[in-house]
Amino acid sequence: MTPNFARFAAIDWSGAKGKRHKGIAIALAEIGEFPPQLVRPDHVWSRTEVLEWLLAAAAEAPTLFGFDFSAAPPIAERGAYLPGEADVPTDARSFWAYVDALSDDEDLGAASFLERAHRRHFYFGAADGTKRDFLHHRVCEHAFNATGGGKASTLYDAIGAAQVAKASFAGMRLLHRLGGRVPFWPVDFAQDGPVDPLPKNGSVVVEIYTRAFIRLAGQSGRKVRTHAQLDSALAALGSRPAELAHDPNDHETDVLIAAAGLRAIAPDEKYWHPPALTPELARTEGWTFGIV
């Protein structure tokens, strides 16, 4: 049985240095066909504020929260998150604590983890060698790539605007600070064996990939930047048109489409039980909700 959520939230995350981040956006979709709404659209969020907002929102109503970052590095491919390093944990929850302990950046940032603590594992440019040697992926990313949806990024690639490394490790710090107060699927549902059924009531946090929802909505590009494209995508996901008073940027359209997408697919059992998701993967790599 799938859980009964009243709301669906999508968060476009950021790993940028500093206290506040223009790349963060949040959208919330109520159950039904109501158009998703931006949360504090004129506000420049800090990552700490997002955590505080999540905890408050989770207490208000059963909410499915989707974060656009990778919740753990791949481990199935090579048997370790950081091969050759001693004393590195081998399960996601312990690894989140490890990242948090070694990151001294402000506002839950994690650039220091990549740039100093474990520098040799991350690609920052040609001086690090051949880029393809750093392109390691999780099982869920291989599953997404196999569908023809495009090549998923790897969190060992820390160069360029498209990199997800810094955002993902910052996200791991948030998940550690969340501390299970709102459970994270599938990690918190597989700690003692098989992946347990989700609670019928209450809030849950998942990892999402906003591009997967853009694709699910029938849009061919990587980004949506016009009202017409946005409304077309929302309609494909069973939502009424957006009610924006301004031209949207791609951070806003990403979360608006993803919030509607979460609402559309959450009742479908298949998304909670991907065929390749084993209990071991659930504890170590996690999974991107929406990939089957």
Backbone as CSV, one residue per row, in Angstrom:
resi,resn,N_x,N_y,N_z,CA_x,CA_y,CA_z,C_x,C_y,C_z
1,MET,0.843,-1.195,0.000,0.000,0.000,0.000,0.878,1.244,0.000
2,THR,0.553,2.185,-0.833,1.313,3.433,-0.884,0.816,4.372,0.205
3,PRO,1.700,5.248,0.714,1.297,6.166,1.781,0.331,7.231,1.278
4,ASN,-0.407,7.809,2.222,-1.392,8.837,1.897,-0.808,10.216,2.160
5,PHE,-0.280,10.838,1.123,0.283,12.173,1.264,-0.770,13.222,0.931
6,ALA,-0.715,14.339,1.650,-1.601,15.469,1.381,-0.926,16.508,0.496
7,ARG,0.428,16.506,0.500,1.182,17.505,-0.260,2.440,16.874,-0.832
8,PHE,2.969,17.549,-1.863,4.144,17.037,-2.567,5.082,18.210,-2.820
9,ALA,6.287,18.133,-2.284,7.237,19.240,-2.372,8.461,18.816,-3.167
10,ALA,8.928,19.690,-4.046,10.159,19.464,-4.802,11.132,20.572,-4.481
11,ILE,12.390,20.199,-4.233,13.422,21.169,-3.849,14.586,21.080,-4.816
12,ASP,14.859,22.174,-5.515,16.065,22.289,-6.343,17.169,22.770,-5.419
13,TRP,18.203,21.991,-5.266,19.212,22.144,-4.226,20.438,22.853,-4.784
14,SER,21.355,23.239,-3.908,22.591,23.904,-4.329,23.734,23.487,-3.421
15,GLY,24.904,23.308,-4.026,26.118,23.041,-3.261,27.073,24.211,-3.261
16,ALA,26.608,25.377,-3.705,27.475,26.550,-3.824,28.003,26.997,-2.464
17,LYS,29.163,27.616,-2.477,29.719,28.155,-1.246,28.934,29.399,-0.832
18,GLY,28.941,29.682,0.459,28.258,30.861,0.963,27.075,30.519,1.848
19,LYS,26.361,31.567,2.264,25.260,31.406,3.211,23.893,31.328,2.544
20,ARG,23.744,31.969,1.371,22.449,31.977,0.682,22.671,31.661,-0.787
21,HIS,21.653,31.052,-1.411,21.890,30.412,-2.699,20.719,30.647,-3.650
22,LYS,20.972,31.378,-4.706,19.927,31.665,-5.685,19.481,30.417,-6.435
23,GLY,20.277,29.356,-6.378,19.928,28.130,-7.073,18.909,27.262,-6.355
24,ILE,18.559,27.621,-5.124,17.566,26.840,-4.390,16.169,27.356,-4.709
25,ALA,15.266,26.436,-5.015,13.856,26.775,-5.230,13.016,25.639,-4.683
26,ILE,11.826,25.978,-4.201,10.917,24.988,-3.628,9.520,25.199,-4.199
27,ALA,8.872,24.112,-4.570,7.480,24.164,-5.014,6.679,23.136,-4.239
28,LEU,5.415,23.460,-4.008,4.534,22.609,-3.219,3.231,22.392,-3.989
29,ALA,2.836,21.139,-4.129,1.592,20.785,-4.810,0.658,20.114,-3.817
30,GLU,-0.539,20.669,-3.674,-1.554,20.038,-2.835,-2.168,18.864,-3.604
31,ILE,-2.767,17.946,-2.877,-3.400,16.806,-3.524,-4.548,17.287,-4.409
32,GLY,-4.739,16.645,-5.530,-5.769,17.047,-6.478,-5.159,17.561,-7.766
33,GLU,-5.839,18.498,-8.426,-5.358,19.048,-9.690,-4.877,20.486,-9.555
34,PHE,-4.759,20.973,-8.326,-4.348,22.353,-8.123,-2.939,22.574,-8.673
35,PRO,-2.683,23.720,-9.273,-1.326,23.969,-9.782,-0.326,24.065,-8.640
36,PRO,0.857,23.531,-8.799,1.878,23.683,-7.761,2.239,25.154,-7.584
37,GLN,2.645,25.497,-6.372,2.982,26.879,-6.043,4.428,26.969,-5.568
38,LEU,5.105,28.041,-5.934,6.446,28.282,-5.417,6.341,28.699,-3.949
39,VAL,7.248,28.194,-3.146,7.309,28.546,-1.731,8.283,29.705,-1.559
40,ARG,7.800,30.833,-1.072,8.614,32.038,-0.866,9.420,32.356,-2.130
41,PRO,8.745,32.622,-3.229,9.438,32.752,-4.530,10.462,33.869,-4.609
42,ASP,10.319,34.920,-3.811,11.271,36.029,-3.867,12.384,35.902,-2.834
43,HIS,12.393,34.791,-2.129,13.366,34.603,-1.052,14.607,33.891,-1.569
44,VAL,15.774,34.316,-1.104,17.027,33.614,-1.400,17.329,32.712,-0.209
45,TRP,17.174,31.424,-0.410,17.231,30.448,0.678,18.661,30.154,1.123
46,SER,18.800,29.819,2.389,19.987,29.120,2.867,19.621,27.638,2.974
47,ARG,20.631,26.774,2.982,20.354,25.345,3.127,19.781,25.040,4.517
48,THR,20.267,25.755,5.527,19.762,25.559,6.884,18.284,25.927,6.967
49,GLU,17.891,26.988,6.278,16.477,27.370,6.253,15.622,26.296,5.606
50,VAL,16.138,25.650,4.571,15.390,24.572,3.918,15.129,23.442,4.910
51,LEU,16.149,23.081,5.686,15.976,22.040,6.697,14.909,22.439,7.712
52,GLU,14.967,23.677,8.177,13.977,24.151,9.150,12.573,24.159,8.547
53,TRP,12.473,24.606,7.290,11.174,24.622,6.617,10.628,23.209,6.463
54,LEU,11.484,22.266,6.081,11.055,20.883,5.891,10.471,20.318,7.181
55,LEU,11.150,20.510,8.286,10.677,19.958,9.549,9.326,20.546,9.933
56,ALA,9.165,21.849,9.715,7.886,22.490,10.032,6.784,21.994,9.106
57,ALA,7.081,21.895,7.812,6.079,21.451,6.846,5.683,20.001,7.086
58,ALA,6.652,19.160,7.466,6.364,17.753,7.721,5.427,17.590,8.907
59,ALA,5.531,18.486,9.887,4.661,18.424,11.061,3.255,18.926,10.767
60,GLU,3.117,19.763,9.737,1.815,20.341,9.409,0.895,19.352,8.696
61,ALA,1.451,18.579,7.773,0.647,17.660,6.974,1.551,16.600,6.365
62,PRO,1.032,15.383,6.131,1.847,14.334,5.500,2.310,14.784,4.115
63,THR,3.616,14.913,3.973,4.191,15.501,2.758,5.273,14.588,2.203
64,LEU,5.293,14.442,0.882,6.389,13.759,0.205,7.341,14.829,-0.303
65,PHE,8.564,14.846,0.236,9.572,15.834,-0.127,10.581,15.199,-1.087
66,GLY,10.837,15.837,-2.223,11.823,15.347,-3.175,12.960,16.318,-3.347
67,PHE,14.191,15.878,-3.074,15.393,16.690,-3.227,16.156,16.276,-4.470
68,ASP,16.584,17.257,-5.246,17.337,16.989,-6.469,18.827,16.933,-6.166
69,PHE,19.240,15.851,-5.501,20.667,15.566,-5.311,20.833,14.067,-5.120
70,SER,22.061,13.583,-5.284,22.345,12.163,-5.079,22.620,11.935,-3.601
71,ALA,21.921,10.997,-2.994,21.985,10.811,-1.550,23.185,9.996,-1.086
72,ALA,23.890,9.358,-1.991,25.077,8.576,-1.633,25.903,8.334,-2.883
73,PRO,27.200,8.121,-2.725,28.017,7.751,-3.884,27.742,6.298,-4.278
74,PRO,28.170,5.915,-5.478,28.064,4.502,-5.849,29.008,3.646,-5.012
75,ILE,28.558,2.444,-4.688,29.423,1.518,-3.962,29.381,0.122,-4.588
76,ALA,28.303,-0.200,-5.289,28.181,-1.542,-5.877,29.243,-1.793,-6.933
77,GLU,29.614,-0.774,-7.704,30.583,-0.943,-8.793,31.965,-1.334,-8.297
78,ARG,32.405,-0.693,-7.200,33.809,-0.850,-6.775,33.960,-1.353,-5.347
79,GLY,32.852,-1.543,-4.640,32.921,-2.088,-3.288,33.243,-1.084,-2.210
80,ALA,33.382,0.182,-2.564,33.682,1.230,-1.581,33.259,2.568,-2.159
81,TYR,32.884,3.495,-1.279,32.570,4.845,-1.740,33.827,5.577,-2.199
82,LEU,34.911,5.387,-1.448,36.197,6.042,-1.738,37.283,4.976,-1.687
83,PRO,37.429,4.198,-2.745,38.351,3.057,-2.717,39.770,3.444,-2.300
84,GLY,40.364,2.596,-1.464,41.724,2.822,-1.012,41.848,3.659,0.236
85,GLU,40.724,4.159,0.752,40.750,4.978,1.963,40.329,4.123,3.158
86,ALA,41.053,4.275,4.256,40.738,3.529,5.466,39.647,4.238,6.264
87,ASP,38.879,3.459,6.998,37.903,3.970,7.972,36.754,4.754,7.349
88,VAL,36.481,4.531,6.065,35.324,5.170,5.435,34.127,4.232,5.580
89,PRO,32.994,4.717,6.082,31.827,3.844,6.270,31.356,3.230,4.960
90,THR,30.557,2.170,5.088,30.062,1.465,3.903,28.538,1.401,3.849
91,ASP,27.865,2.215,4.653,26.412,2.348,4.529,26.083,3.833,4.491
92,ALA,24.961,4.172,3.870,24.645,5.570,3.582,24.527,6.413,4.839
93,ARG,23.789,5.935,5.825,23.574,6.773,7.002,24.885,7.061,7.730
94,SER,25.754,6.096,7.859,27.055,6.321,8.491,27.933,7.235,7.636
95,PHE,27.814,7.100,6.322,28.608,7.953,5.434,28.154,9.398,5.526
96,TRP,26.848,9.648,5.683,26.379,11.021,5.860,27.040,11.655,7.082
97,ALA,27.127,10.910,8.175,27.772,11.421,9.389,29.250,11.694,9.138
98,TYR,29.891,10.834,8.362,31.308,10.989,8.025,31.526,12.268,7.220
99,VAL,30.681,12.510,6.217,30.791,13.730,5.412,30.580,14.955,6.284
100,ASP,29.596,14.911,7.147,29.304,16.051,8.014,30.484,16.359,8.941
101,ALA,31.106,15.322,9.474,32.219,15.512,10.409,33.452,16.102,9.729
102,LEU,33.635,15.832,8.427,34.834,16.297,7.727,34.592,17.576,6.915
103,SER,33.413,18.156,7.013,33.094,19.370,6.256,32.962,20.543,7.218
104,ASP,33.834,21.542,7.040,33.774,22.704,7.933,33.175,23.927,7.240
105,ASP,32.497,23.720,6.113,31.913,24.809,5.341,30.675,25.369,6.048
106,GLU,30.388,26.640,5.797,29.197,27.245,6.370,27.941,26.738,5.679
107,ASP,26.837,26.830,6.391,25.510,26.528,5.865,25.432,25.151,5.195
108,LEU,25.946,24.135,5.874,25.869,22.748,5.403,26.569,22.517,4.066
109,GLY,27.482,23.396,3.697,28.262,23.168,2.489,29.235,22.019,2.673
110,ALA,29.722,21.479,1.566,30.623,20.322,1.646,31.779,20.419,0.665
111,ALA,32.066,21.623,0.165,33.171,21.764,-0.790,34.491,21.306,-0.191
112,SER,34.693,21.529,1.109,35.952,21.138,1.746,36.140,19.624,1.729
113,PHE,35.057,18.869,1.752,35.167,17.412,1.712,35.789,16.974,0.395
114,LEU,35.373,17.633,-0.707,35.891,17.297,-2.025,37.275,17.897,-2.255
115,GLU,37.453,19.136,-1.841,38.656,19.878,-2.189,39.840,19.572,-1.286
116,ARG,39.578,19.101,-0.056,40.684,18.851,0.871,40.670,17.440,1.456
117,ALA,39.549,17.039,2.053,39.533,15.780,2.800,39.792,14.569,1.910
118,HIS,39.199,14.560,0.694,39.355,13.403,-0.197,39.553,13.873,-1.634
119,ARG,40.444,14.799,-1.815,40.649,15.471,-3.091,40.904,14.510,-4.260
120,ARG,41.654,13.452,-4.052,42.088,12.605,-5.170,40.958,11.825,-5.820
121,HIS,39.813,11.766,-5.182,38.704,10.993,-5.726,37.807,11.806,-6.670
122,PHE,38.090,13.101,-6.807,37.183,13.974,-7.561,37.895,14.662,-8.715
123,TYR,37.161,14.803,-9.809,37.714,15.402,-11.024,37.403,16.893,-11.044
124,PHE,38.469,17.706,-11.038,38.342,19.162,-11.096,38.910,19.741,-12.388
125,GLY,39.514,18.907,-13.221,40.082,19.402,-14.466,41.133,18.458,-15.015
126,ALA,41.734,18.857,-16.146,42.662,17.988,-16.871,43.862,17.567,-16.032
127,ALA,44.242,18.377,-15.069,45.390,18.033,-14.232,45.147,16.777,-13.402
128,ASP,43.882,16.386,-13.245,43.564,15.198,-12.459,43.634,13.918,-13.278
129,GLY,43.871,14.034,-14.582,43.967,12.849,-15.422,42.815,12.746,-16.390
130,THR,42.466,11.532,-16.744,41.407,11.284,-17.717,40.053,11.299,-17.030
131,LYS,39.149,12.115,-17.539,37.855,12.280,-16.885,37.078,10.975,-16.788
132,ARG,37.166,10.147,-17.811,36.373,8.914,-17.809,36.750,8.001,-16.641
133,ASP,37.945,8.157,-16.087,38.351,7.342,-14.947,37.582,7.698,-13.682
134,PHE,36.871,8.821,-13.694,36.102,9.267,-12.532,34.600,9.011,-12.698
135,LEU,34.183,8.499,-13.835,32.758,8.406,-14.149,32.153,7.099,-13.626
136,HIS,31.938,7.064,-12.332,31.343,5.903,-11.678,29.891,6.229,-11.325
137,HIS,29.005,5.246,-11.462,27.581,5.486,-11.265,26.942,4.453,-10.351
138,ARG,25.841,4.858,-9.749,25.039,3.960,-8.937,24.155,3.077,-9.831
139,VAL,23.579,2.067,-9.233,22.710,1.164,-9.986,21.507,1.916,-10.533
140,CYS,20.933,2.835,-9.751,19.762,3.566,-10.247,20.123,4.470,-11.419
141,GLU,21.346,4.989,-11.445,21.772,5.829,-12.570,21.978,4.996,-13.824
142,HIS,22.513,3.793,-13.670,22.608,2.891,-14.819,21.208,2.557,-15.337
143,ALA,20.254,2.381,-14.427,18.881,2.070,-14.836,18.278,3.230,-15.615
144,PHE,18.533,4.457,-15.177,18.017,5.627,-15.890,18.668,5.742,-17.262
145,ASN,19.971,5.581,-17.324,20.677,5.673,-18.600,20.176,4.626,-19.592
146,ALA,19.812,3.444,-19.082,19.365,2.356,-19.954,18.014,2.651,-20.598
147,THR,17.257,3.582,-20.034,15.952,3.920,-20.613,16.062,4.897,-21.771
148,GLY,17.268,5.390,-22.056,17.453,6.356,-23.123,17.171,7.780,-22.699
149,GLY,17.104,8.003,-21.379,16.786,9.338,-20.880,17.947,10.301,-20.882
150,GLY,19.108,9.852,-21.330,20.281,10.707,-21.287,21.254,10.174,-20.261
151,LYS,22.412,10.744,-20.226,23.457,10.260,-19.333,23.376,10.964,-17.984
152,ALA,23.101,10.206,-16.924,23.056,10.780,-15.583,24.458,11.208,-15.161
153,SER,24.527,12.266,-14.381,25.814,12.774,-13.902,26.370,11.873,-12.811
154,THR,27.673,12.003,-12.555,28.302,11.295,-11.456,28.764,12.305,-10.413
155,LEU,28.667,11.953,-9.151,29.078,12.917,-8.122,30.580,12.916,-7.853
156,TYR,31.350,12.210,-8.676,32.807,12.340,-8.606,33.318,13.408,-9.578
157,ASP,32.439,13.909,-10.423,32.797,14.977,-11.367,32.437,16.316,-10.734
158,ALA,33.440,17.102,-10.371,33.214,18.343,-9.620,33.503,19.585,-10.442
159,ILE,33.476,19.465,-11.771,33.811,20.607,-12.623,32.610,20.991,-13.485
160,GLY,32.442,22.285,-13.716,31.430,22.774,-14.644,30.086,23.049,-14.000
161,ALA,29.239,23.747,-14.749,27.933,24.152,-14.238,27.000,22.969,-14.034
162,ALA,27.193,21.899,-14.785,26.285,20.752,-14.708,26.665,19.761,-13.606
163,GLN,27.784,19.976,-12.929,28.221,18.997,-11.928,27.253,18.958,-10.742
164,VAL,27.114,17.764,-10.158,26.204,17.584,-9.035,26.952,17.213,-7.757
165,ALA,28.274,17.204,-7.808,29.058,16.710,-6.680,28.851,17.540,-5.420
166,LYS,29.090,18.840,-5.497,29.018,19.671,-4.287,27.613,19.710,-3.720
167,ALA,26.611,19.766,-4.593,25.233,19.761,-4.105,24.898,18.445,-3.413
168,SER,25.387,17.338,-3.960,25.058,16.039,-3.386,25.701,15.852,-2.016
169,PHE,26.953,16.241,-1.864,27.590,16.079,-0.563,27.008,17.055,0.461
170,ALA,26.603,18.244,0.022,25.872,19.145,0.909,24.537,18.527,1.300
171,GLY,23.903,17.837,0.358,22.655,17.149,0.659,22.833,16.052,1.689
172,MET,23.961,15.354,1.646,24.229,14.324,2.647,24.343,14.934,4.037
173,ARG,24.911,16.141,4.129,24.967,16.822,5.426,23.555,17.142,5.919
174,LEU,22.679,17.573,5.013,21.291,17.836,5.411,20.625,16.553,5.899
175,LEU,20.814,15.443,5.180,20.186,14.190,5.587,20.699,13.736,6.948
176,HIS,21.981,13.957,7.221,22.515,13.625,8.539,21.857,14.485,9.612
177,ARG,21.733,15.778,9.354,21.119,16.679,10.336,19.633,16.381,10.506
178,LEU,19.004,15.893,9.451,17.598,15.507,9.548,17.427,14.384,10.570
179,GLY,18.413,13.503,10.629,18.494,12.521,11.704,17.321,11.565,11.815
180,GLY,16.643,11.279,10.707,15.538,10.345,10.754,14.248,10.920,11.296
181,ARG,14.245,12.208,11.649,13.001,12.815,12.155,11.907,12.767,11.096
182,VAL,12.308,12.871,9.837,11.437,12.536,8.714,12.186,11.451,7.952
183,PRO,11.624,10.265,7.799,12.390,9.160,7.201,12.728,9.415,5.741
184,PHE,13.893,8.908,5.367,14.368,9.023,3.987,14.241,7.667,3.311
185,TRP,13.514,7.662,2.191,13.328,6.428,1.418,14.420,6.302,0.370
186,PRO,14.996,5.097,0.171,14.691,3.844,0.854,15.600,3.533,2.036
187,VAL,16.563,4.408,2.334,17.589,4.093,3.332,16.985,3.730,4.677
188,ASP,16.044,4.548,5.159,15.497,4.323,6.496,14.459,3.208,6.556
189,PHE,14.160,2.607,5.413,13.181,1.528,5.380,13.840,0.178,5.120
190,ALA,15.177,0.124,5.263,15.892,-1.129,4.993,17.055,-1.316,5.955
191,GLN,16.965,-0.760,7.149,18.091,-0.834,8.079,18.258,-2.210,8.723
192,ASP,17.163,-2.950,8.836,17.228,-4.238,9.544,16.841,-5.420,8.673
193,GLY,16.985,-5.274,7.372,16.646,-6.383,6.487,15.979,-5.895,5.224
194,PRO,14.931,-6.576,4.790,14.243,-6.183,3.554,13.688,-4.766,3.640
195,VAL,13.427,-4.173,2.482,12.835,-2.840,2.451,11.413,-2.949,2.985
196,ASP,11.167,-2.330,4.154,9.878,-2.437,4.811,8.823,-1.606,4.093
197,PRO,7.542,-1.939,4.286,6.482,-1.107,3.707,6.554,0.304,4.271
198,LEU,6.207,1.258,3.447,6.191,2.645,3.896,5.039,2.866,4.860
199,PRO,5.165,3.833,5.764,4.050,4.116,6.661,2.850,4.640,5.882
200,LYS,1.656,4.277,6.348,0.451,4.735,5.661,0.281,6.234,5.812
201,ASN,0.716,6.763,6.939,0.596,8.194,7.206,1.957,8.766,7.568
202,GLY,2.080,10.080,7.465,3.332,10.739,7.809,4.108,11.172,6.590
203,SER,5.149,11.951,6.829,5.957,12.520,5.756,7.151,11.630,5.439
204,VAL,7.648,11.728,4.208,8.788,10.952,3.733,9.628,11.849,2.821
205,VAL,10.942,11.682,2.872,11.872,12.389,1.984,12.419,11.392,0.968
206,VAL,12.505,11.824,-0.298,13.092,10.994,-1.342,14.077,11.829,-2.155
207,GLU,14.916,11.130,-2.885,15.782,11.759,-3.881,15.057,11.758,-5.220
208,ILE,15.156,12.866,-5.949,14.538,12.934,-7.276,15.561,13.442,-8.288
209,TYR,15.191,13.334,-9.548,15.976,13.858,-10.651,15.001,14.686,-11.477
210,THR,15.093,16.004,-11.402,14.067,16.846,-12.027,13.966,16.606,-13.524
211,ARG,15.070,16.276,-14.171,15.018,16.027,-15.613,14.142,14.819,-15.947
212,ALA,14.081,13.860,-15.032,13.236,12.695,-15.272,11.760,13.091,-15.320
213,PHE,11.359,14.079,-14.526,9.971,14.528,-14.548,9.685,15.370,-15.786
214,ILE,10.663,16.137,-16.233,10.498,16.879,-17.486,10.270,15.895,-18.632
215,ARG,11.033,14.820,-18.614,10.869,13.781,-19.642,9.517,13.090,-19.511
216,LEU,9.107,12.780,-18.266,7.819,12.138,-18.028,6.671,13.007,-18.526
217,ALA,6.878,14.324,-18.478,5.846,15.268,-18.910,5.839,15.478,-20.421
218,GLY,6.702,14.768,-21.148,6.689,14.839,-22.601,7.499,15.962,-23.209
219,GLN,8.343,16.612,-22.386,9.193,17.682,-22.898,10.516,17.089,-23.386
220,SER,10.961,17.503,-24.545,12.143,16.888,-25.156,13.457,17.478,-24.671
221,GLY,13.457,18.714,-24.201,14.695,19.356,-23.788,15.074,19.054,-22.351
222,ARG,16.225,19.555,-21.955,16.695,19.372,-20.581,16.072,20.378,-19.633
223,LYS,15.671,21.541,-20.168,15.132,22.601,-19.328,13.854,23.168,-19.925
224,VAL,13.022,23.722,-19.065,11.787,24.401,-19.470,11.902,25.854,-19.024
225,ARG,11.683,26.783,-19.969,11.919,28.192,-19.644,10.789,29.120,-20.091
226,THR,9.664,28.589,-20.574,8.567,29.447,-20.998,7.272,29.013,-20.314
227,HIS,6.326,29.957,-20.233,5.021,29.639,-19.659,4.336,28.525,-20.447
228,ALA,4.428,28.591,-21.766,3.749,27.599,-22.599,4.301,26.194,-22.350
229,GLN,5.621,26.057,-22.303,6.226,24.755,-22.032,5.853,24.261,-20.636
230,LEU,5.877,25.169,-19.680,5.555,24.802,-18.303,4.118,24.289,-18.205
231,ASP,3.179,25.032,-18.769,1.778,24.629,-18.681,1.521,23.325,-19.430
232,SER,2.213,23.115,-20.543,2.088,21.859,-21.271,2.580,20.693,-20.427
233,ALA,3.711,20.880,-19.749,4.261,19.833,-18.891,3.326,19.547,-17.721
234,LEU,2.811,20.588,-17.095,1.904,20.392,-15.965,0.639,19.660,-16.396
235,ALA,0.096,20.027,-17.549,-1.113,19.361,-18.044,-0.872,17.871,-18.254
236,ALA,0.308,17.531,-18.769,0.640,16.120,-18.993,0.727,15.342,-17.684
237,LEU,0.970,16.065,-16.578,1.074,15.434,-15.263,-0.208,15.585,-14.451
238,GLY,-1.298,15.980,-15.108,-2.586,16.051,-14.448,-2.819,17.291,-13.621
239,SER,-2.090,18.357,-13.940,-2.179,19.591,-13.159,-2.803,20.721,-13.970
240,ARG,-3.468,21.609,-13.289,-3.933,22.841,-13.913,-2.731,23.727,-14.241
241,PRO,-2.916,24.741,-15.102,-1.804,25.620,-15.477,-1.213,26.361,-14.279
242,ALA,0.038,26.722,-14.400,0.712,27.487,-13.347,0.099,28.880,-13.245
243,GLU,0.227,29.455,-12.076,-0.298,30.797,-11.840,0.854,31.730,-11.470
244,LEU,1.771,31.901,-12.403,2.936,32.742,-12.160,2.700,34.145,-12.704
245,ALA,3.159,35.123,-11.952,3.020,36.509,-12.395,4.277,37.006,-13.089
246,HIS,5.223,36.108,-13.315,6.499,36.500,-13.928,6.972,35.382,-14.843
247,ASP,7.939,35.686,-15.688,8.534,34.655,-16.536,9.376,33.723,-15.666
248,PRO,9.180,32.424,-15.784,9.888,31.501,-14.904,11.335,31.281,-15.319
249,ASN,12.199,31.039,-14.323,13.546,30.572,-14.638,13.568,29.054,-14.518
250,ASP,14.672,28.430,-14.906,14.669,26.972,-14.959,14.682,26.321,-13.582
251,HIS,15.163,27.031,-12.546,15.061,26.477,-11.190,13.587,26.372,-10.792
252,GLU,12.815,27.397,-11.122,11.395,27.403,-10.777,10.616,26.355,-11.557
253,THR,10.860,26.266,-12.863,10.127,25.269,-13.645,10.519,23.851,-13.244
254,ASP,11.781,23.641,-12.897,12.207,22.320,-12.441,11.353,21.849,-11.264
255,VAL,11.195,22.720,-10.240,10.482,22.280,-9.041,8.972,22.253,-9.247
256,LEU,8.446,23.166,-10.052,7.004,23.135,-10.318,6.606,21.849,-11.036
257,ILE,7.389,21.474,-12.034,7.108,20.232,-12.764,7.338,19.023,-11.866
258,ALA,8.405,19.038,-11.078,8.706,17.892,-10.216,7.658,17.718,-9.125
259,ALA,7.157,18.812,-8.561,6.112,18.687,-7.538,4.855,18.058,-8.129
260,ALA,4.453,18.508,-9.323,3.314,17.892,-9.998,3.609,16.440,-10.351
261,GLY,4.852,16.166,-10.742,5.235,14.805,-11.084,5.205,13.869,-9.891
262,LEU,5.681,14.333,-8.741,5.610,13.520,-7.528,4.166,13.175,-7.192
263,ARG,3.303,14.166,-7.308,1.878,13.932,-7.036,1.292,12.905,-8.002
264,ALA,1.741,12.945,-9.252,1.198,12.041,-10.265,1.638,10.594,-10.064
265,ILE,2.889,10.373,-9.643,3.392,8.996,-9.599,3.389,8.372,-8.214
266,ALA,3.261,9.158,-7.152,3.351,8.605,-5.799,2.333,7.501,-5.524
267,PRO,1.108,7.556,-6.082,0.158,6.463,-5.811,0.479,5.149,-6.519
268,ASP,1.456,5.136,-7.406,1.755,3.944,-8.205,2.787,3.076,-7.472
269,GLU,2.378,1.877,-7.121,3.237,0.964,-6.356,4.591,0.715,-7.018
270,LYS,4.624,0.720,-8.348,5.861,0.314,-9.018,7.012,1.252,-8.700
271,TYR,6.724,2.519,-8.409,7.803,3.459,-8.121,8.408,3.244,-6.738
272,TRP,7.659,2.604,-5.856,8.177,2.301,-4.522,8.888,0.953,-4.477
273,HIS,8.790,0.189,-5.554,9.390,-1.151,-5.575,10.130,-1.384,-6.886
274,PRO,11.174,-0.584,-7.188,11.937,-0.820,-8.419,12.522,-2.234,-8.417
275,PRO,12.459,-2.959,-9.528,12.922,-4.347,-9.555,14.375,-4.525,-9.115
276,ALA,15.231,-3.551,-9.417,16.660,-3.698,-9.099,17.019,-3.230,-7.695
277,LEU,16.056,-2.701,-6.942,16.357,-2.174,-5.610,16.372,-3.304,-4.585
278,THR,17.565,-3.718,-4.188,17.733,-4.740,-3.160,17.867,-4.074,-1.796
279,PRO,17.680,-4.817,-0.708,17.905,-4.237,0.619,19.312,-3.661,0.783
280,GLU,20.315,-4.345,0.220,21.692,-3.851,0.322,21.852,-2.519,-0.398
281,LEU,21.295,-2.404,-1.595,21.361,-1.124,-2.310,20.603,-0.050,-1.561
282,ALA,19.469,-0.393,-0.977,18.685,0.584,-0.236,19.484,1.170,0.910
283,ARG,20.282,0.364,1.586,21.073,0.830,2.728,22.329,1.578,2.306
284,THR,22.841,1.290,1.115,24.152,1.816,0.748,24.113,2.910,-0.315
285,GLU,23.374,2.690,-1.395,23.326,3.645,-2.503,22.028,4.444,-2.541
286,GLY,20.978,3.904,-1.948,19.677,4.531,-2.095,19.145,4.364,-3.504
287,TRP,18.169,5.197,-3.860,17.548,5.105,-5.178,16.901,6.433,-5.524
288,THR,16.837,6.751,-6.806,16.150,7.944,-7.262,14.690,7.611,-7.488
289,PHE,13.803,8.236,-6.717,12.364,7.965,-6.834,11.876,8.407,-8.214
290,GLY,11.162,7.505,-8.871,10.685,7.783,-10.229,11.388,6.971,-11.278
291,ILE,12.509,6.325,-10.918,13.238,5.464,-11.854,12.878,4.017,-11.565
292,VAL,12.465,3.297,-12.594,12.105,1.878,-12.405,12.852,1.033,-13.436
